[in-house]
Amino acid sequence: GAGVSQSPSNKVTEKGKDVELRCDPISGHTALYWYRQSLGQGLEFLIYFQGNSAPDKSGLPSDRFSAERTGGSVSTLTIQRTQQEDSAVYLCASSFGRSYYEQYFGPGTRLTVT
Amino acid sequence: SQQGEEDPQALSIQEGENATMNCSYKTSINNLQWYRQNSGRGLVHLILIRSNEREKHSGRLRVTLDTSKKSSSLLITASRAADTASYFCATLSNTGNQFYFGTGTSLTVIP
């Protein structure tokens, strides 16, 4: 079946502009995660959605970052007034649940802020 | 701060040899997972070990977990050139929803 998809695959934007990154999780997966990976680094947790519960936003680095998940499916990560330090690969993952389930990752969106 | 730390940061071996990488973490965990990332791609799940398990096998992979030392190891036996990738451990704490990923071990298997 289809895996996790993300769009766009690459995004180049000017400093100060807003960007929206999209994630389509695997159908039936109730959990959805956003991560950020800087060059040569590990993954930094950003936000977690589980079903209809309030999202865990504890990893968002600033109030310029926000995310939504509509209808328990598609999610959008929005970065307002982008800064050069926002340049990274943004990865989305989904799973059947929080605890004993593997995460399925999308290919990521490479964001470059010039 | 990130909880998982892999060691070594980079490892280069000949095809056919075994590769061992280690992961240390800081707090009590629910489970620990290992993932693989090929260059420029998303991560692929390899194996999950629960906090009450000590060892797990999957094909050429062997994972151990020592909760008293807060550490885990991933052993890849009879390595192949196709095993060349970065390997990450990820831990889920007993509280909270965050998976903490380490900075990864970059494995190069020379044909």
Backbone of each chain as ProteinMPNN parsed JSONL, in Angstrom:
{"seq_chain_A": "GAGVSQSPSNKVTEKGKDVELRCDPISGHTALYWYRQSLGQGLEFLIYFQGNSAPDKSGLPSDRFSAERTGGSVSTLTIQRTQQEDSAVYLCASSFGRSYYEQYFGPGTRLTVT", "coords_chain_A": {"N_chain_A": [[0.825, -1.199, 0.0], [0.228, 2.403, -0.083], [2.802, 4.517, 1.148], [3.967, 6.884, 3.606], [3.606, 10.133, 2.48], [5.151, 13.193, 1.479], [5.063, 16.673, 0.799], [6.211, 19.87, -0.458], [8.985, 18.121, -2.081], [11.317, 19.488, -2.117], [12.047, 22.792, -1.022], [12.713, 26.104, -1.583], [13.094, 29.155, -0.085], [12.752, 32.662, 0.615], [14.268, 34.456, 3.265], [12.112, 35.407, 5.88], [9.735, 34.856, 4.612], [6.662, 32.907, 4.657], [6.163, 29.364, 5.004], [4.578, 26.293, 4.008], [4.39, 22.948, 4.832], [3.531, 19.701, 3.813], [2.035, 16.651, 4.931], [1.053, 13.398, 4.217], [-0.23, 10.836, 5.907], [-0.051, 7.237, 6.465], [-2.997, 5.511, 5.713], [-5.289, 4.965, 8.306], [-3.467, 5.095, 10.343], [-3.154, 6.413, 13.523], [-1.42, 7.994, 14.894], [0.814, 10.707, 14.432], [3.845, 12.221, 13.626], [6.085, 15.014, 13.57], [9.373, 15.808, 12.629], [12.61, 17.393, 12.718], [15.56, 17.526, 10.863], [18.756, 18.499, 10.879], [21.684, 19.1, 8.841], [23.702, 16.282, 8.887], [22.941, 15.637, 11.437], [21.025, 14.224, 14.201], [17.522, 13.384, 14.619], [15.183, 15.872, 15.483], [12.574, 16.156, 17.622], [9.417, 17.606, 16.922], [6.492, 17.877, 16.968], [3.556, 16.053, 18.012], [0.76, 14.18, 17.076], [-2.121, 12.494, 18.133], [-4.785, 10.708, 17.311], [-7.84, 12.209, 18.158], [-6.946, 13.699, 20.213], [-5.506, 16.48, 22.029], [-2.678, 17.955, 20.485], [0.794, 17.209, 21.165], [2.866, 19.706, 21.579], [5.342, 20.22, 22.472], [7.895, 20.162, 21.383], [8.201, 22.147, 19.508], [10.215, 24.716, 18.239], [9.857, 27.507, 18.354], [7.374, 30.174, 18.473], [6.918, 30.652, 15.878], [6.484, 28.389, 14.573], [3.955, 26.088, 13.702], [1.404, 23.566, 13.629], [-1.085, 21.586, 12.05], [-3.622, 19.067, 12.025], [-5.865, 17.791, 9.99], [-9.038, 16.311, 10.162], [-8.016, 14.016, 11.27], [-6.133, 13.03, 9.543], [-4.397, 14.193, 7.042], [-1.605, 16.343, 7.57], [-0.322, 19.611, 8.215], [2.577, 21.486, 8.422], [3.485, 24.613, 9.44], [5.686, 27.272, 8.937], [6.333, 30.405, 9.988], [7.585, 33.572, 8.908], [10.269, 32.803, 8.044], [13.589, 31.84, 9.007], [17.167, 31.683, 8.468], [18.256, 29.677, 10.009], [16.243, 27.847, 10.056], [16.55, 26.18, 7.986], [16.618, 22.896, 6.918], [15.949, 19.33, 6.855], [12.661, 18.328, 6.906], [10.877, 15.903, 8.47], [8.201, 13.636, 8.374], [6.291, 11.268, 10.176], [4.248, 8.371, 10.628], [2.196, 6.22, 12.678], [0.584, 3.299, 14.142], [0.073, 3.801, 16.76], [1.222, 5.134, 19.925], [3.036, 3.751, 21.644], [4.179, 0.76, 21.394], [4.814, 0.631, 18.67], [6.133, 0.726, 15.375], [7.462, 3.512, 13.586], [6.56, 4.913, 10.508], [8.257, 6.507, 8.054], [8.108, 9.435, 5.998], [9.618, 10.683, 2.917], [10.622, 13.158, 3.414], [10.911, 16.792, 3.476], [13.064, 19.009, 2.039], [14.093, 21.97, 3.234], [15.249, 25.103, 2.331], [16.389, 28.139, 3.36], [17.02, 31.232, 2.126]], "CA_chain_A": [[0.0, 0.0, 0.0], [0.978, 3.65, -0.139], [3.492, 4.891, 2.365], [3.809, 8.275, 4.0], [4.107, 11.039, 1.447], [5.363, 14.571, 1.904], [5.242, 17.623, -0.301], [7.035, 19.486, -1.601], [10.207, 17.403, -1.714], [12.301, 20.547, -1.9], [11.469, 24.132, -0.981], [13.662, 27.191, -1.366], [12.327, 30.344, 0.214], [13.535, 33.786, 1.105], [14.126, 34.785, 4.684], [10.963, 36.247, 6.186], [8.514, 34.333, 4.006], [6.035, 31.771, 5.331], [6.12, 28.134, 4.212], [3.711, 25.215, 4.477], [4.856, 21.624, 4.454], [2.388, 18.799, 3.92], [2.3, 15.237, 5.191], [-0.067, 12.461, 4.086], [0.17, 9.617, 6.611], [-0.652, 5.981, 6.023], [-4.396, 5.424, 6.108], [-5.518, 4.143, 9.494], [-2.516, 5.426, 11.406], [-3.714, 7.466, 14.361], [-0.339, 8.835, 15.416], [1.595, 11.407, 13.409], [4.96, 12.969, 14.207], [6.96, 15.846, 12.749], [10.742, 15.938, 13.111], [13.507, 18.218, 11.916], [16.911, 16.96, 10.818], [19.761, 19.374, 10.283], [22.714, 18.364, 8.125], [24.59, 15.461, 9.692], [22.466, 15.543, 12.822], [19.908, 13.338, 14.466], [16.189, 13.958, 14.453], [14.684, 16.693, 16.573], [11.119, 16.053, 17.719], [8.715, 18.883, 16.849], [5.105, 17.824, 17.411], [2.951, 14.714, 17.957], [-0.691, 14.118, 17.048], [-2.681, 11.164, 18.391], [-6.23, 10.7, 17.185], [-8.497, 13.492, 18.353], [-6.401, 14.34, 21.405], [-4.726, 17.703, 21.815], [-1.317, 17.593, 20.088], [1.935, 17.516, 22.025], [3.631, 20.708, 20.836], [6.469, 20.581, 23.333], [9.149, 20.234, 20.646], [8.246, 23.275, 18.567], [11.308, 25.582, 18.717], [9.425, 28.882, 18.59], [5.976, 30.375, 18.108], [6.792, 30.777, 14.422], [6.147, 27.042, 14.085], [2.648, 25.566, 14.099], [0.997, 22.42, 12.824], [-2.473, 21.15, 12.151], [-3.938, 17.774, 11.43], [-7.287, 17.887, 9.678], [-9.76, 15.053, 9.999], [-7.221, 12.886, 11.72], [-5.343, 12.469, 8.46], [-3.342, 15.062, 6.508], [-1.067, 17.338, 8.485], [0.44, 20.711, 7.627], [3.494, 22.199, 9.306], [3.664, 25.97, 8.931], [6.75, 28.07, 9.534], [6.133, 31.81, 9.63], [8.766, 34.459, 8.958], [11.38, 31.856, 8.081], [14.953, 32.282, 9.274], [18.14, 30.788, 7.855], [18.456, 28.501, 10.869], [15.153, 26.89, 9.835], [16.963, 25.288, 6.892], [16.774, 21.526, 7.412], [14.989, 18.391, 6.275], [11.532, 18.123, 7.801], [10.397, 14.535, 8.279], [6.92, 13.266, 8.964], [6.157, 9.827, 10.388], [2.969, 7.963, 11.211], [2.189, 4.872, 13.255], [-0.719, 2.894, 14.662], [-0.103, 4.307, 18.111], [2.394, 5.769, 20.518], [4.012, 2.956, 22.396], [4.941, -0.361, 20.835], [4.599, 0.609, 17.228], [7.173, 1.362, 14.582], [7.064, 4.686, 12.832], [6.81, 4.879, 9.076], [8.688, 7.851, 7.692], [8.063, 9.94, 4.64], [10.929, 10.992, 2.361], [11.069, 14.44, 3.917], [10.952, 18.023, 2.687], [14.299, 19.757, 2.283], [13.811, 23.41, 3.232], [16.41, 25.985, 2.287], [16.016, 29.543, 3.526], [18.14, 32.046, 1.621]], "C_chain_A": [[0.855, 1.243, 0.0], [1.609, 3.926, 1.201], [3.159, 6.315, 2.736], [4.38, 9.157, 2.887], [4.2, 12.453, 2.013], [5.536, 15.449, 0.674], [5.431, 19.028, 0.25], [8.253, 18.69, -1.154], [11.333, 18.382, -1.421], [11.593, 21.891, -1.903], [12.583, 25.128, -0.693], [12.843, 28.451, -1.163], [13.243, 31.44, 0.72], [13.257, 34.011, 2.585], [12.946, 35.726, 4.879], [9.649, 35.768, 5.596], [7.965, 33.177, 4.849], [6.067, 30.551, 4.407], [5.162, 27.137, 4.856], [4.227, 23.891, 3.945], [3.729, 20.635, 4.737], [2.832, 17.372, 4.148], [0.998, 14.447, 5.037], [0.323, 11.142, 4.749], [-0.457, 8.381, 5.981], [-2.076, 5.903, 6.571], [-4.554, 4.486, 7.309], [-4.551, 4.403, 10.628], [-3.049, 6.603, 12.208], [-2.65, 8.432, 14.882], [0.451, 9.451, 14.267], [2.622, 12.28, 14.106], [5.602, 13.862, 13.14], [8.316, 15.94, 13.442], [11.506, 16.885, 12.191], [14.895, 17.596, 11.998], [17.832, 17.94, 10.118], [20.88, 18.531, 9.71], [23.623, 17.605, 9.083], [24.167, 15.273, 11.13], [21.378, 14.486, 12.963], [18.593, 14.06, 14.269], [15.779, 14.709, 15.703], [13.16, 16.629, 16.553], [10.499, 17.444, 17.688], [7.328, 18.793, 17.472], [4.542, 16.423, 17.18], [1.435, 14.852, 18.001], [-1.108, 12.664, 17.318], [-4.201, 11.262, 18.359], [-6.805, 12.1, 17.31], [-7.991, 14.226, 19.588], [-5.654, 15.617, 21.041], [-3.288, 17.318, 21.476], [-0.293, 17.95, 21.159], [2.855, 18.435, 21.233], [4.951, 21.034, 21.523], [7.795, 20.712, 22.595], [9.26, 21.403, 19.685], [9.26, 24.312, 19.073], [10.912, 27.027, 18.98], [7.97, 29.017, 18.161], [5.807, 30.657, 16.624], [6.363, 29.448, 13.793], [4.763, 26.645, 14.59], [2.305, 24.397, 13.187], [-0.462, 22.106, 13.084], [-2.599, 19.759, 11.571], [-5.454, 17.75, 11.236], [-7.904, 16.508, 9.504], [-8.981, 13.829, 10.409], [-6.351, 12.281, 10.639], [-4.202, 13.403, 8.082], [-2.908, 16.084, 7.552], [-0.273, 18.384, 7.716], [1.297, 21.351, 8.706], [3.751, 23.562, 8.681], [4.79, 26.66, 9.686], [6.561, 29.501, 9.058], [7.463, 32.558, 9.741], [10.043, 33.631, 9.043], [12.721, 32.557, 8.3], [15.916, 31.269, 8.66], [18.361, 29.532, 8.702], [17.314, 27.483, 10.774], [15.501, 25.911, 8.718], [17.287, 23.907, 7.455], [15.879, 20.622, 6.57], [13.9, 18.147, 7.316], [10.898, 16.773, 7.469], [9.088, 14.325, 9.018], [6.899, 11.749, 9.115], [4.78, 9.538, 10.956], [3.095, 6.551, 11.761], [0.79, 4.569, 13.772], [-0.973, 3.452, 16.052], [1.203, 4.806, 18.648], [3.446, 4.776, 20.944], [4.76, 1.914, 21.583], [4.742, -0.486, 19.331], [5.738, 1.294, 16.505], [6.592, 2.57, 13.868], [7.436, 4.486, 11.369], [7.088, 6.311, 8.635], [8.425, 8.171, 6.227], [9.47, 10.297, 4.179], [11.478, 12.336, 2.813], [10.923, 15.577, 2.932], [12.238, 18.748, 3.05], [13.981, 21.237, 2.135], [15.113, 24.187, 3.267], [15.917, 27.417, 2.363], [17.216, 30.394, 3.141], [18.102, 33.468, 2.159]], "O_chain_A": [[2.08, 1.153, 0.075], [1.044, 3.62, 2.251], [2.187, 6.887, 2.242], [5.499, 8.942, 2.42], [3.438, 12.847, 2.895], [6.079, 15.026, -0.347], [4.883, 19.358, 1.302], [8.521, 18.599, 0.044], [12.192, 18.126, -0.577], [10.662, 22.114, -2.676], [13.299, 25.014, 0.302], [11.987, 28.777, -1.987], [14.353, 31.186, 1.187], [12.151, 33.78, 3.075], [12.789, 36.708, 4.153], [8.577, 36.205, 6.013], [8.683, 32.558, 5.635], [6.005, 30.685, 3.185], [4.961, 27.132, 6.071], [4.469, 23.741, 2.747], [3.058, 20.719, 5.766], [3.861, 16.933, 3.634], [-0.021, 14.779, 5.642], [1.136, 10.4, 4.198], [-1.289, 8.479, 5.079], [-2.322, 6.192, 7.742], [-4.027, 3.374, 7.325], [-4.788, 3.976, 11.758], [-3.358, 7.658, 11.653], [-2.962, 9.56, 15.264], [0.72, 8.797, 13.26], [2.305, 12.991, 15.059], [5.652, 13.505, 11.962], [8.406, 16.123, 14.656], [11.107, 17.141, 11.055], [15.346, 17.193, 13.07], [17.708, 18.181, 8.917], [21.011, 17.359, 10.061], [24.236, 18.194, 9.974], [24.949, 14.801, 11.954], [20.884, 13.935, 11.979], [18.555, 15.202, 13.812], [15.995, 14.253, 16.826], [12.534, 17.012, 15.564], [10.991, 18.36, 18.346], [7.013, 19.542, 18.398], [4.981, 15.7, 16.285], [0.891, 15.551, 18.855], [-0.509, 11.729, 16.787], [-4.82, 11.824, 19.262], [-6.341, 13.045, 16.672], [-8.543, 15.259, 19.969], [-5.228, 15.806, 19.902], [-2.73, 16.432, 22.124], [-0.493, 18.871, 21.951], [3.545, 17.987, 20.318], [5.602, 22.022, 21.183], [8.731, 21.313, 23.122], [10.322, 21.621, 19.103], [9.17, 24.743, 20.222], [11.575, 27.708, 19.761], [7.399, 28.103, 17.566], [4.69, 30.876, 16.154], [5.939, 29.396, 12.638], [4.44, 26.841, 15.762], [2.861, 24.266, 12.096], [-0.992, 22.327, 14.172], [-1.796, 19.33, 10.742], [-6.218, 17.696, 12.2], [-7.369, 15.653, 8.799], [-9.259, 12.724, 9.943], [-5.877, 11.154, 10.78], [-3.156, 13.403, 8.731], [-3.721, 16.615, 8.309], [0.363, 18.086, 6.705], [0.802, 21.714, 9.772], [4.183, 23.655, 7.532], [4.84, 26.635, 10.916], [6.622, 29.775, 7.859], [8.33, 32.222, 10.547], [10.806, 33.749, 10.002], [12.952, 33.681, 7.853], [15.532, 30.137, 8.367], [18.622, 28.454, 8.167], [17.4, 26.392, 11.338], [14.806, 24.912, 8.534], [18.12, 23.767, 8.351], [15.151, 21.085, 5.692], [14.187, 17.802, 8.462], [10.446, 16.535, 6.348], [8.908, 14.786, 10.145], [7.433, 11.031, 8.269], [4.212, 10.358, 11.678], [3.977, 5.789, 11.367], [-0.072, 5.445, 13.836], [-2.124, 3.562, 16.473], [2.19, 4.897, 17.918], [4.626, 4.944, 20.633], [5.875, 2.172, 21.13], [4.53, -1.578, 18.802], [6.25, 2.316, 16.96], [5.395, 2.637, 13.586], [8.499, 3.955, 11.049], [6.264, 7.206, 8.819], [8.506, 7.311, 5.35], [10.415, 10.222, 4.964], [12.659, 12.625, 2.62], [10.824, 15.37, 1.723], [12.478, 19.065, 4.215], [13.642, 21.703, 1.047], [15.969, 23.957, 4.121], [15.123, 27.856, 1.532], [18.285, 30.296, 3.743], [18.971, 34.275, 1.83]]}, "seq_chain_B": "SQQGEEDPQALSIQEGENATMNCSYKTSINNLQWYRQNSGRGLVHLILIRSNEREKHSGRLRVTLDTSKKSSSLLITASRAADTASYFCATLSNTGNQFYFGTGTSLTVIP", "coords_chain_B": {"N_chain_B": [[16.79, 18.256, 25.355], [18.45, 15.907, 23.247], [18.027, 12.44, 23.841], [19.192, 9.992, 23.089], [22.386, 8.685, 22.328], [24.628, 7.731, 19.947], [27.318, 5.467, 19.338], [30.09, 4.119, 17.645], [30.555, 7.376, 16.035], [31.156, 7.114, 13.385], [31.801, 4.319, 11.293], [33.775, 2.018, 9.596], [33.967, -0.845, 7.689], [34.996, -4.052, 6.302], [33.279, -5.879, 3.778], [31.365, -8.63, 4.869], [32.356, -8.685, 7.425], [31.434, -8.184, 10.906], [29.34, -5.621, 12.269], [29.157, -3.429, 14.946], [27.237, -1.235, 16.827], [26.572, 1.216, 19.294], [24.254, 2.514, 21.725], [23.399, 4.991, 23.994], [21.305, 6.159, 26.63], [19.269, 8.404, 28.663], [17.036, 8.49, 30.469], [14.346, 6.61, 32.065], [12.827, 4.183, 30.003], [10.196, 3.233, 27.707], [10.319, 1.735, 25.375], [12.868, 0.834, 22.979], [14.046, 1.662, 19.822], [15.569, 0.828, 16.702], [16.632, 2.469, 13.786], [17.227, 2.866, 10.285], [18.862, 4.919, 7.911], [19.178, 5.709, 4.654], [21.262, 7.66, 2.524], [19.925, 10.844, 2.088], [17.293, 10.037, 2.315], [14.17, 8.965, 3.866], [13.68, 7.524, 7.164], [13.938, 4.053, 8.013], [12.343, 1.562, 9.812], [13.971, -0.824, 11.855], [14.101, -2.598, 14.115], [12.445, -3.262, 17.21], [12.771, -3.103, 20.691], [11.494, -3.997, 23.78], [11.279, -2.547, 27.083], [11.369, -4.553, 28.967], [12.683, -6.594, 27.785], [15.722, -8.275, 26.894], [17.245, -9.109, 24.778], [17.063, -9.311, 21.229], [16.348, -10.709, 18.034], [16.561, -10.322, 14.507], [16.692, -11.557, 11.501], [19.799, -10.787, 10.158], [20.301, -9.087, 12.187], [20.989, -8.214, 15.554], [19.895, -7.175, 18.615], [20.622, -5.786, 21.749], [19.641, -4.923, 25.075], [20.323, -3.099, 27.91], [18.986, -2.113, 30.651], [19.865, -1.312, 33.125], [22.286, -0.125, 32.668], [21.464, 1.7, 30.933], [21.701, 1.397, 28.104], [22.092, 0.228, 24.713], [22.804, -2.12, 22.115], [23.456, -2.604, 18.657], [23.969, -5.177, 16.489], [25.177, -6.063, 13.397], [25.46, -8.778, 11.456], [27.73, -10.466, 9.207], [28.172, -8.397, 7.2], [27.022, -6.423, 4.402], [27.609, -4.603, 1.35], [25.344, -3.164, 0.808], [24.4, -2.532, 3.294], [25.436, -0.163, 4.003], [24.82, 2.865, 5.463], [23.196, 5.284, 7.622], [22.653, 4.743, 11.068], [20.252, 4.884, 13.574], [19.311, 5.132, 16.995], [16.259, 5.172, 18.802], [14.408, 6.346, 21.483], [11.588, 5.901, 23.581], [10.239, 7.572, 26.163], [8.974, 6.693, 29.449], [7.176, 8.507, 30.244], [5.421, 11.109, 28.642], [5.363, 11.912, 25.101], [7.393, 11.966, 23.333], [9.711, 10.723, 20.992], [13.065, 10.189, 21.259], [15.758, 10.692, 19.239], [19.049, 9.625, 18.505], [22.246, 10.967, 17.383], [23.246, 9.327, 15.483], [25.005, 6.594, 13.851], [27.304, 6.414, 11.311], [27.647, 4.045, 8.964], [29.924, 2.409, 6.877], [30.292, -0.02, 4.507], [32.706, -1.742, 2.958], [33.097, -3.049, -0.246]], "CA_chain_B": [[17.975, 17.744, 24.69], [18.263, 14.554, 22.74], [18.341, 11.462, 24.866], [20.024, 8.914, 22.591], [23.697, 9.012, 21.789], [25.222, 6.541, 19.341], [28.772, 5.392, 19.347], [30.851, 5.316, 17.26], [29.892, 8.269, 15.093], [31.387, 6.564, 12.054], [32.376, 2.98, 11.323], [34.066, 1.52, 8.259], [34.369, -2.25, 7.781], [34.997, -4.818, 5.06], [32.115, -6.748, 3.567], [31.502, -9.926, 5.52], [32.64, -8.492, 8.848], [30.307, -7.762, 11.737], [29.34, -4.213, 12.681], [28.488, -3.193, 16.22], [27.076, 0.152, 17.216], [26.008, 1.324, 20.624], [23.374, 3.65, 21.988], [23.175, 5.248, 25.412], [20.2, 7.08, 26.852], [19.375, 9.025, 29.977], [15.939, 8.295, 31.42], [13.617, 5.341, 31.94], [12.191, 4.102, 28.697], [9.133, 2.288, 27.413], [10.945, 0.838, 24.414], [13.958, 1.404, 22.207], [13.948, 1.222, 18.43], [16.669, 1.152, 15.798], [16.224, 2.845, 12.447], [18.281, 3.016, 9.299], [18.598, 5.986, 6.962], [20.069, 5.823, 3.511], [21.551, 9.054, 2.246], [18.894, 11.631, 1.435], [15.972, 9.398, 2.344], [13.55, 8.849, 5.175], [14.159, 6.437, 8.01], [13.253, 2.769, 7.938], [12.398, 0.856, 11.082], [14.662, -2.11, 11.815], [13.759, -3.511, 15.199], [11.986, -2.647, 18.453], [12.971, -3.934, 21.871], [10.77, -3.437, 24.905], [12.124, -2.323, 28.257], [11.492, -5.792, 29.753], [13.42, -7.562, 26.984], [17.17, -8.091, 26.983], [17.876, -9.385, 23.496], [16.109, -9.605, 20.175], [17.002, -10.998, 16.767], [15.776, -10.219, 13.291], [17.609, -11.814, 10.384], [21.21, -10.579, 10.511], [20.364, -8.077, 13.242], [20.837, -8.626, 16.948], [19.839, -6.003, 19.485], [20.594, -6.034, 23.188], [19.228, -3.789, 25.887], [20.703, -3.176, 29.327], [18.331, -0.953, 31.262], [20.634, -0.865, 34.29], [23.336, 0.755, 32.138], [20.811, 2.601, 29.981], [22.422, 1.276, 26.84], [21.665, -0.791, 23.766], [23.739, -2.301, 21.011], [22.949, -3.204, 17.423], [24.977, -5.96, 15.792], [24.834, -6.521, 12.048], [26.411, -9.83, 11.13], [28.003, -10.735, 7.79], [27.728, -7.156, 6.56], [27.017, -6.305, 2.938], [27.778, -3.213, 0.89], [24.024, -2.528, 0.879], [24.146, -2.102, 4.671], [25.969, 1.195, 4.141], [23.735, 3.788, 5.816], [23.286, 5.789, 8.991], [21.8, 3.977, 11.97], [19.826, 5.698, 14.704], [18.443, 4.558, 18.012], [15.203, 6.074, 19.233], [13.824, 5.894, 22.742], [10.336, 6.493, 24.024], [10.252, 7.59, 27.62], [7.762, 6.194, 30.096], [6.254, 9.643, 30.32], [5.545, 11.965, 27.468], [5.108, 11.342, 23.783], [8.513, 12.207, 22.456], [10.766, 9.781, 20.684], [14.35, 10.871, 21.169], [16.691, 10.057, 18.318], [20.436, 10.011, 18.652], [22.87, 11.614, 16.225], [23.465, 8.298, 14.479], [26.301, 6.02, 13.465], [27.431, 6.275, 9.867], [28.325, 2.778, 8.656], [30.358, 2.181, 5.498], [30.742, -1.384, 4.272], [33.547, -1.708, 1.754], [32.969, -4.325, -0.978]], "C_chain_B": [[17.715, 16.317, 24.251], [18.728, 13.55, 23.783], [19.31, 10.404, 24.366], [21.342, 9.421, 22.039], [24.291, 7.731, 21.238], [26.742, 6.639, 19.35], [29.154, 4.108, 18.605], [30.049, 6.222, 16.325], [30.026, 7.757, 13.677], [32.116, 5.245, 12.187], [32.562, 2.501, 9.895], [34.609, 0.096, 8.377], [34.38, -2.879, 6.399], [33.737, -5.673, 4.994], [32.37, -8.114, 4.188], [31.799, -9.817, 7.011], [31.358, -8.117, 9.591], [30.464, -6.3, 12.122], [28.566, -4.092, 13.977], [28.426, -1.711, 16.503], [26.28, 0.205, 18.512], [25.185, 2.585, 20.775], [23.234, 3.795, 23.492], [22.059, 6.271, 25.549], [20.162, 7.479, 28.315], [18.265, 8.671, 30.961], [15.284, 6.939, 31.223], [12.82, 5.329, 30.65], [11.092, 3.062, 28.664], [9.656, 1.254, 26.426], [12.053, 1.571, 23.686], [13.883, 0.815, 20.808], [15.209, 1.626, 17.675], [16.105, 1.416, 14.398], [17.46, 2.989, 11.582], [17.881, 4.12, 8.338], [19.644, 5.956, 5.868], [20.172, 7.306, 3.151], [20.394, 9.728, 1.524], [17.508, 11.038, 1.472], [15.412, 9.389, 3.761], [14.093, 7.649, 5.929], [13.304, 5.195, 7.851], [13.443, 2.04, 9.253], [13.077, -0.499, 10.919], [14.136, -3.065, 12.868], [13.363, -2.708, 16.428], [12.24, -3.615, 19.59], [12.3, -3.244, 23.054], [11.671, -3.354, 26.13], [12.286, -3.592, 29.101], [12.174, -6.913, 28.959], [14.908, -7.263, 27.051], [17.861, -8.299, 25.64], [16.789, -9.718, 22.48], [16.856, -9.807, 18.867], [16.019, -10.762, 15.627], [16.726, -10.389, 12.119], [19.06, -11.69, 10.824], [21.397, -9.552, 11.624], [20.186, -8.71, 14.615], [20.905, -7.361, 17.795], [19.843, -6.465, 20.929], [20.198, -4.754, 23.904], [19.621, -4.049, 27.329], [20.136, -1.943, 30.01], [19.086, -0.453, 32.49], [21.75, 0.088, 33.863], [22.762, 1.783, 31.176], [21.564, 2.584, 28.651], [21.857, 0.135, 26.014], [22.752, -0.943, 22.715], [23.017, -2.962, 19.845], [24.115, -3.897, 16.744], [24.426, -6.376, 14.442], [25.886, -7.555, 11.667], [26.567, -9.963, 9.618], [27.581, -9.55, 6.928], [27.87, -7.213, 5.039], [27.179, -4.849, 2.562], [26.448, -2.457, 1.002], [23.646, -2.097, 2.289], [24.684, -0.703, 4.934], [24.829, 2.183, 4.325], [24.069, 4.4, 7.169], [22.264, 5.044, 9.846], [21.528, 4.819, 13.22], [19.083, 4.844, 15.722], [17.432, 5.624, 18.419], [14.575, 5.505, 20.495], [12.532, 6.637, 23.017], [10.33, 6.419, 25.541], [8.937, 7.043, 28.176], [6.715, 7.284, 30.248], [6.433, 10.471, 29.065], [5.378, 11.193, 26.176], [6.304, 11.401, 22.855], [9.365, 10.975, 22.266], [12.04, 10.6, 20.558], [15.272, 10.056, 20.281], [18.1, 10.537, 18.616], [20.959, 10.651, 17.381], [23.309, 10.606, 15.171], [24.897, 7.813, 14.348], [26.298, 5.85, 11.963], [28.27, 5.043, 9.56], [28.664, 2.718, 7.168], [30.883, 0.758, 5.398], [31.438, -1.417, 2.92], [33.485, -3.06, 1.042], [34.318, -5.023, -1.146]], "O_chain_B": [[16.872, 15.617, 24.812], [19.694, 13.784, 24.51], [20.168, 9.952, 25.125], [21.4, 10.453, 21.371], [24.444, 6.751, 21.967], [27.339, 7.715, 19.367], [28.579, 3.064, 18.913], [28.966, 5.844, 15.879], [29.126, 7.938, 12.856], [32.946, 5.068, 13.078], [31.641, 2.563, 9.081], [35.591, -0.143, 9.079], [33.845, -2.317, 5.444], [33.209, -6.123, 6.011], [33.454, -8.681, 4.049], [31.527, -10.745, 7.773], [30.342, -7.779, 8.984], [31.578, -5.803, 12.282], [27.448, -4.594, 14.092], [29.436, -1.01, 16.43], [25.433, -0.647, 18.782], [25.378, 3.576, 20.071], [22.974, 2.814, 24.188], [21.888, 7.14, 24.694], [20.931, 6.958, 29.123], [18.517, 8.563, 32.161], [15.64, 6.204, 30.302], [12.22, 6.33, 30.259], [11.057, 2.138, 29.477], [9.465, 0.052, 26.61], [12.158, 2.795, 23.771], [13.682, -0.387, 20.638], [15.831, 2.643, 17.98], [15.237, 0.697, 13.903], [18.572, 3.2, 12.066], [16.709, 4.252, 7.986], [20.835, 6.152, 6.115], [19.273, 8.094, 3.445], [19.936, 9.254, 0.484], [16.626, 11.484, 0.738], [16.091, 9.755, 4.72], [14.871, 6.861, 5.392], [12.104, 5.275, 7.589], [14.562, 1.913, 9.751], [12.801, -1.233, 9.969], [13.77, -4.2, 12.563], [13.877, -1.614, 16.661], [11.961, -4.808, 19.473], [12.513, -2.056, 23.296], [12.705, -4.018, 26.196], [13.24, -3.698, 29.871], [12.231, -8.053, 29.42], [15.304, -6.113, 27.245], [18.928, -7.738, 25.389], [15.759, -10.31, 22.803], [17.871, -9.158, 18.616], [14.814, -10.973, 15.765], [17.477, -9.474, 11.782], [19.506, -12.386, 11.737], [22.525, -9.192, 11.961], [19.362, -9.603, 14.815], [21.853, -6.582, 17.699], [19.152, -7.418, 21.29], [20.397, -3.65, 23.397], [19.291, -5.089, 27.898], [20.725, -0.864, 29.957], [18.957, 0.715, 32.857], [22.116, 0.997, 34.608], [23.486, 2.637, 30.665], [21.999, 3.62, 28.15], [21.234, -0.791, 26.534], [23.521, -0.017, 22.457], [22.101, -3.764, 20.025], [25.135, -3.27, 16.457], [23.349, -6.964, 14.349], [27.071, -7.235, 11.569], [25.667, -9.62, 8.851], [26.74, -9.683, 6.039], [28.7, -7.932, 4.484], [26.913, -3.96, 3.371], [26.433, -1.254, 1.261], [22.669, -1.369, 2.467], [24.412, -0.122, 5.985], [23.974, 2.324, 3.451], [25.087, 4.077, 7.78], [21.155, 4.754, 9.399], [22.439, 5.38, 13.829], [18.323, 3.946, 15.359], [17.72, 6.82, 18.384], [14.251, 4.319, 20.559], [12.397, 7.826, 22.731], [10.407, 5.338, 26.125], [7.933, 6.947, 27.471], [5.521, 7.009, 30.366], [7.525, 10.506, 28.497], [5.266, 9.968, 26.175], [6.236, 10.937, 21.717], [9.703, 10.273, 23.219], [12.079, 11.591, 19.829], [15.532, 8.881, 20.541], [18.319, 11.705, 18.937], [20.215, 10.853, 16.421], [23.706, 10.998, 14.073], [25.854, 8.511, 14.681], [25.401, 5.22, 11.403], [29.462, 5.004, 9.861], [27.808, 2.944, 6.313], [31.806, 0.375, 6.117], [30.833, -1.152, 1.881], [33.78, -4.094, 1.641], [34.386, -6.102, -1.735]]}, "name": "protein", "num_of_chains": 2, "seq": "GAGVSQSPSNKVTEKGKDVELRCDPISGHTALYWYRQSLGQGLEFLIYFQGNSAPDKSGLPSDRFSAERTGGSVSTLTIQRTQQEDSAVYLCASSFGRSYYEQYFGPGTRLTVTSQQGEEDPQALSIQEGENATMNCSYKTSINNLQWYRQNSGRGLVHLILIRSNEREKHSGRLRVTLDTSKKSSSLLITASRAADTASYFCATLSNTGNQFYFGTGTSLTVIP"}
